[in-house]
């Protein structure tokens, strides 16, 4: 059994350590920036497929007038500046958890995450967990809306192909998920160059149209955005839900920070991604001023007729890249949640022997695939999906701002008034976008909220259930020091060999040891108690990995610490840390594990009955501890017990 509980001494001496990286320079910086372009900006790079169209042709569209076009373009420009350039790139990227980012990393910075709950700010933890749950909705919706938006170019090419849009989209989605088990190394090599080509084409198409109507450049003046709200009132506020589509993908900037570092991410944005996006959006606006009928699909109408099919192909490639990045992000998020004790252990396959971050989770993969197919078949068009798309991302951005405030105040000791002022501006913008999207709940926004609520319930049920389970087991076991003192005065037979007992609490006697002693009446000459802890930051240096304590009389206690981006390997660490002599090779050790059967009981009131049954179901289907800790199956003895919760 493992515990994610933190002892105070470990938390105070290790958690504030920060890994300093040498800033990339020269050719290496250029290569990292190119890679970041493909992975980080794939999602936001596909927004031109549908964002402008939803403003002037969707169900909540505004009238296509010159003033409205300039107003919408001004909103788009300043949304990218405030949300992406200032909020994420200038401030949120500073909140790195030993080099890693993402909503769970931010949560771990804002409040320690541990099964005991003694050190947590419960409200902040709940916010962070719900933010993580919302990202799974993003993982379902992004492939669906991106690929569907790309395929809708077929209807522009010829209306006779309209019936094939949904089937072809589903076929591409199925193919994308079927190849996930092969890893992203091969596809990853073309992510950067292909996305670079995509942004260059976006910018080129935009410039060609801006030349025809350069007056659209006046939209950089925020007065046009203010005038838009003054004229359109409530309808102008509603259109923010469509404008928000231009910044979806902003969370990826922070989530992928650990892969590339902040400098390549910022460089890729300001040199390639931002210019390409702005030029394309302004180009679409210029096209609408000249030809209002282009509002049906202004993106594809930017391309000359001869380039339409190549553009569909390129857009499809960009959509697949955006989808791949989101899928990989869902795998990484799940691994973090498992390690932090928010989800049960799952089967995790490493698809690369060189890159630790390249993992594949079969259960998550098939769940995402089924979800993507279901939403494409249900919503049919990217316009319908756009209503569902914004709510999940706006909610996550609101949560990010709140958590960032607590990190800035309590981790960095920023002044209260400056922090309130800064986060207040961010929160005002976030809540404006959230309010404009929340009115679309009945149009499809219910889907990501319902999905997030289900995952949120599972996460908190598992977390609370594990905490209750650990307490029940602790109540039934003896203090380890008292146990060792007691057996010194008993005539217990010691048999040759090494026994390793996995122990969820380093200060208590493992239940498996007590059962083994009760039934077999023997102890091994060398007995090792191993406790595995997950700390609230991504990686642990090898020098801080283990604490080995000889307890005398052949007993040894070993504490192993891992980050939430790492997988434990107990036999490897024991072989590296213990020197028991040639008579006791650690490779011949026998591992004793407890296997608890969870029983829902009315005697205890830790959770409602339905949550107790859910926890029991999750426990039965969790990945085995043998596999999780990389223990050779032939050297494991499992001793079971029933535990009422």
N, C-alpha and C positions, 0 to 999 in steps of 0.2 A: 504494500500500500504506500502511496506517496501522499505528502501533505504540501500544500502551498503556503502553509502558515509561516510567518516570519518571527524569529526571535528578536528582541530589541537590540541585542548586541550586533547581530548581522545587519540589521536595518541601518543603524547609525554609522557603521564603519564602512559599509560597501555601497549603499544606495546613492550616495552623492558623488561617487567616482564618475568621471566623464572621460570618454575616450577622445583624445585629441588627434585629429587626422591632418596629415600634411596636405594643404590645399593643392588640388591638381593644377598643372600648368602646361602651357604649350600644346603639343600634339596630343598628350594624354587628356588634357581638358577638352580639346576639340572632339576626341573620340567619345568621351563620357557624355558630352553635350549632345552628340548625335544619337547615342543610345537613349538618353533621357527624352529626346524629342519623340522617339518612337513609342516608348513605354508610358511616359508621364502625360504627354499631350495628345495621345490617340483619341481619347474620349472627347475632350473639348474641341479637338480638330474636326470632328464630324458634325458639330453643331450647325455650321452653315447649310447643311442639307435641309434643315427644317425650321430654324429659328425665325428668320425673316418671314418665311411663308406663314407661320402661325400668327404673326402679328397682323397680317393683312388679308389672310385667306382662311384662317382657322375659325372655329366656332365662336371665338371671342374677339374676332378681328375688328379693327377700327377702319374708318373710311380712308380710302387711298387718296390722300391729298398731299400737296407739297409740304405743308406745315406738319402734317402727321408723319410723313417720311423722315423729315429732318428731326422731329421730336423723338421718334423711335431710334434713329441712328445715334442721337445724342445719348439716349438712355443706354444703348448698347456700349457706346464708347466709355461712358463713365462707370458702368457696371464692371467692365473689364479692368478699368484703372483701380477702382476702389476695392473690389472683391479680390481680384487676382494679384494685381501689382502691389497694392498696399497691404491688404489684410494678410494674404497668404505668403507672398514672396518676401515682404519686408518684415513681417512680425511673426506669424505662426511658425514659419520655418525655423525660427530661433528656438522653439520648444522641442529640442531633440532629446530623446531619452537614450543616452549613450549612443548617439548617432542614428537612432531609429525614429520614425514618425508614425502617424496614424492615430485614429481615435482612441484605440486602447492604450497606445503609448502615452498619449496626452492624459488619459484617465489615470494611468499609473503614476504620472508626474503630479497630478492634482491630488490624488489620494492613494495610499498603499492598497493594493488589492490582495486580500488574504481570506482563506476560508473561515478564520475565526471571527472576522468582522470587528475585532477590538480596536483596530487603528483606522478604520475606514470612515470617511464622511459618506453616509449612506446615500444622501441625495445626489452627490457628485458621482458616486459609483453607478447609481441607477441611470443617471443621464448618459454616462459613458457607455454603459451596456446597451441602452436603447439606441444610441448613435451607431454602435457596431451592428445591431440588429437591422437598422435601416439600410446599411450598406449592402446587405444581402438582397434587398429589394432593388438596389442599384445594379447588382450583379445579374439580376433577371431582366431588368428593363433595358439596360444599355445595349446588349447584343441585339435585342428585339428591335428597338427603335432605330439603331444605327444601320443594321443590315436591311431592315424594311425601308428606311429612308433612301438607302442607296438603290435598292431594287425598284423603287417607284420611278426612277428615271426611265424605266421601260415604258411607262405609260406616256411619258413625254415623247419618246422615240416613235411609238405607234400605239394608239389606244387598243388595238387588237391584242396586245400582250398583257393588258390589265389583269385578266383572270389568272395569269401565271405568277404574279408578284408574290402572293402569299405562299404558294407551294414551293417556289424557288427559294424564298427566304427561309422556310422551314428546312429545306434540304441543306442549305448552307449552314444553318445552325446545328443540325444533326452532325454534319461532317466536322464542324469545328470542335464539338465536344467529343467526338469519337477519336480524335487524334491527340487529346490531352494527355493520355497515358504515355505518349512518346516524349513529352517534355517540350519546352519552348526554345531549346538551343538552336535548332535548325531554323525555325521561323524567326527567332529573335535576331538572327544575323541580317535579316532584311527589314526589320522593324524601322530602324533609324533612317536608312536610305529611302525606303518607300514613303515614310512619313515626311521626310524632307522634300521629296518630289511632290507630295500632296500639297504641302504648304506653299511651295513655289508656284504650283498650278493655281491654287486659290488666289494668291497675290496677283499673278499674271492676268487671270480672268477679270479680277476686280479692276486693275489698272486700265485695261482695255475699255471698260465701261465708264470709269470715272472720267476719262478723257472726254467722253461724249457729254457729260453733265457734271463739270467740276464744282458746281454749286453745292453738292452734297457735303463737301469738305467743311462747310460752315457748321456742320452738326457737332463739331468738337466744342462749340460754344455751349456751355450748360444752360444758357437762356432758352435754347430750343426745347430742352427737357422740361424746364419749368413751365414754359408756355404750353407744352403738350398737356401737362396736368391741369393747367388753368382752363384750357379749352374743353377737355374731355371729361374732367371730373372723375366720377366713379369708374367710367369705362376706361379712362386712362390708367387708373390704379389696377384694374383687372388685367390690362395688357402687360403689366409687369410679370405676370405668370409666364407669358411667352418670351418676354425679354430675358427672363432668368435662364432660358435654355442656352444662352451664349456662355454662361459660366459653369454649367454642369461639367463635372470633371475637375473642378477646382480642388476637391479633397484629394485627388490623386497626386497633386503637387506635394502634399504633406505625407501621404501614405508611402510614397516611393522614395522619400528622402534618404532612407538607409541604403538604397541600391546605388545611388549616384552622388549624394552629397548636395549641399545647397548651391554651390557655385555653378556646376553644370546645369542644374535645373533653371536657375535664374538666367544664365547665358542663353540657353536654348529658347527661353520665352521671349526675351527682349530682342534677340537677333533674328529669329525665324518665326516662331508661333504667333506672337502678337501682331507683327506687321502683316503676315499672311492673312490672319483672321480679319483684321480691321479693313484691309484693302478689299477683301471679298465682300464683307458686309456693306461697305460703302458702295462697292460696285453693284451689288444687288439693289441698293437704294436708288442709285443712278438709273438702273434699268427700269425700275418701277415708275420713276418720274417720266421716262420717255414712253414706256409701254405698260399701262396699268393691267393689261390682260396677262402679263407675265407673273402676276401674283399667285397663280395656280401652282407654280414651281419655279421661283426666280433663280434658284441655284443652277438648275440644268439649262434654263433659258439663257444664262450667261455664256454658255459654250456655243461655238459655231456648230452648225448642223453636222459637218463632217466629223466633229470631235465628240459627238454625243455618246456613241457606244464606248470609245476609249475612256470617257469620263465616268460612265457607269462602272466600267471595270476598275478604274482607279478608286472610285468612291467605295466600291465593294471591298477592295483591299484595305482601304483606310478603316472601314467599319469593322472588318475582321480583326485588324490590329487593335482597335479600340476595345473590341470584345475580349480579345485574348488578354489584354492588360487587366481588365476587370475580373476575368475568371481567375487569373493568377493571383490577383489581389484577394479574392474570396478564399482561395486556398490558404494564403498567408494569414489572413484574418482568422480563419478557423484554427490554424495551428496555434496562434497566439491565445485564442480563447480557451483551447484545450489546456495549454500550459498554465494559464492563469486560473484554472479551475472553474471556468464558466461553461464548459461543454464537456461531455464524457470523452474518454480516449477514443480516437478513431484510427483507422488504418491510414498511414501516411507513407507514400512511396517517394523516394528521392530519385528524380529523373536525370540527375547529373551528378557525376562523381566529383566534379570540380566546383559547382556552384551550389552552396548550401540552400539558397532561397528557392531553387527550382524543385517544387514538390507537387505531388498529385494526390488528391483525396477522392477516391472513387465515389463515396457516398455523396459528397458535396457536388461533384461533377454531374452525376445523373440527376440530382435534385434541381440543379440550375438548368440543365437541358430541358427537363420536363416543364419547369416554370416558363422558360423562354418560348417553347412551343405553344404552351397554353395561352400566353398573352398575345402572341402573334395570331393564333387562331381566333381568339376572342375579340381583340381590338381591330384587327384587319388592316388598319392604316397607321402611319406614323403620327398623323394628326390626332387620332384618338388616343394613341399612346402618350402623346405629349402632355395630356392632362394628368396622367398618372405619374409621369417622369419627375416633375418638379418637386412634388411634396417630399419625397424621400430625401432628396439632396438639400432642399432648404432646411428641413428639420435637422439634418446632420450639421449644417453650417451654423445654425443657431446654437447647437450643443457645443460645437468647437469654440465659439466665442465665449460662452460661459466658462468652459473648462480653462480656456486660455487666461481668463481674468484671474482665476484662482492660482494658476501656475505663476503668473506675473507677480501677483501680490505676495504669495506665501513661499514660493521657491526663489524668486529673484529679488524679493523685497522692494518692488517698485512702489512708489508713492500711491496712496489711495486715490487722490483726486486725478492725477494724470492717467492712471490705469482706468478709472471709471470713465473719464472723458473719451479715451481711445476706444475702449470696448463698447462704450455707449453708442459711438458713431457706427461701429461695426454691427452692433445689435439692432440699431435702427434700420439699417439697410437689410440685414437678414430678416427681420420681422416684417418689413415691407414686402419682400419677396415671398415670405411664408404666407402672409395674409392674402396675397394675390393668388397663391396656389391652393390654399385651403378651401377656397370656394369651389374648387373643381373636384371635391371629394366624390360627389355623385357621378361625375363624368369619368371616373376611373382612378381618382386619387385614393379611393378606399383600398385599392389593391396593395400598394407598398406599405400602407399603414397596418393593414390586417396581417400581412406577412411579417412585418417587423414585430407586431404585438405577439404573434405566435412564437417567434424565435426568442424574443425578450422573455417570455414566460418560461420557455425551456431553459434559458441561461440562468435566470434567477432561481428556478426550481432546482436545477442541478447544484448550483452554488450553495443554496440553503440546505438542501438535502445532504450534501457532503459534510457541511458543518455539523448538522445534527448527528450524522452517522459517526463522525470522528468523536463527538462528545459521548455518544452511547458506548462506543468501544473503549474510550478512555475511562469511563465510569466502571467498566467491567474488568479493567486491567489494573495491575499493581505498579506502584512507583518502581522504576528500574533499579535504583540504588538500594531500595529496601529488599527487592527481590534477590539481587546479587548478594547482599549481606546475609539473607536468610539461607540461601543454598550452600553457603560456606560451612554451615553447621549441620548440613544434611549429608547423609551417605548416598550420594547420587553417582551412579556409574558414569564414567567418561569414556566415550568410544573414540577410536582414531578418526581423523578427518576434520574437515572444515564445514561448518554450517553457517549459512548467511541468512539472516532473518530480515526481511523488509519491514520497516517500522514507520508508521505514519507519524508518530510522535516520539522524538528522541529521548524524552524523559520517562516514558512509560514502557512497560514490558510488552513485547509483541504478543498478541493473542495467539499467533501460530506457535510460539515457543511454549506458552502455557499449555496449549492443547497437546503438543508433542510430548512434553514432560509428563502430562497427566496420563497419556495413553501408552507411551513407549518407555517411560521411566529412565531415560538416558539423556546425557548431554554430550556434544562433541568436544574434543580436546580444544579445538579452536572455534569459538563462536563469535560471529561478527554481526553487529546490529547496524543496518544501513537505513538512513533516512534521506530521502530525496526531496529537496525544496526548490520551488520555482520562485525566483526573485522578481520584483516588479520592474525589471529593465531587460533589454533584449539579450545581452551576452555577458558571460562571466569569464574573466581572465583565468587561464589555466592555473595560475599561482593561487587563485582564490577559490578554486573549484571544490577542494575537500578539506575537511577538518577531521583528523584522525586522533582518537583518544583511547589509549590503552587503559582498560579498567581493571586489569589484574586477573589472575586465576584463569587465563586463557580467553578472556572476553575483551572485545574491542568495539568501540562505537565509532561509526563513520558517518559524517554529514556531508552530503554532496549537494552543491548549489549549481543551478542552471538558470539561464535566462529564458524568457518566454519565446525566444526565437530558436531555441536549441532543443534537441531530443536527447534524453538521458541514455547512457550506455554504461550500466552498472558494472558488468564484468571487466570492461576495458579500464575503467577508473580504479577498480580494486586491484587489478594487476599492476597498474602504474603506481599506486599509492602505498600498498602493503608489502612488507618484507617479512614473511613468515618462515623463511628458511626452505631448503630443498625438500625437507620432509613433508611440507604442506604447500604443494602447488595450488594456487588459486583456481587454476583451470579445472581442478577436480572437486571444487566446492559443490555442496548441495544447497540449493536455494529453497527456503521455506517461505511460502506466501499464504496469506489468509484470503479466503474467498467468502465474501459475505453475501448471504441471500437476504434481500430486503423484504420485510413483511410490514404491510400497512396495519397499524394497530390503533384502536380507539383509546388505549391507555395513555398515549402520549399526544400532546397537542402542538407539536412543532410545526406542522403544516396541515392544511385541509386534506381530506381523504383523497380527493382527486389528484392533488399535487403529489401526495405520497405514492399513489399508484403510478403517476407519470415518472417519478424518480426511480421507482422500482423497475419500470420498463426500460428506462435509460441505462440503469446499472446492468441489467441482464444483457443488453446489446452493446455495451462498451467494449472496446478493444482490451484484450487480456493484458494483465500486468506483465506476464512473461514476455510477450511481444513488445510491449511498450518500453520495458527496461532493457531490451536486447539480451535477455537471459536465454541460454541454450535450453530448449524445451526438455531435452533428456536429463537435465540436472535439476528439475523442479519438483518439489513436493507441495501440493496445495492442501491446506486444511480448512474445511468449510465450517461456517457457523451461520445461524439465523439471527438476524438483528431486527428488532422491532423499532420503527420510527413513528 
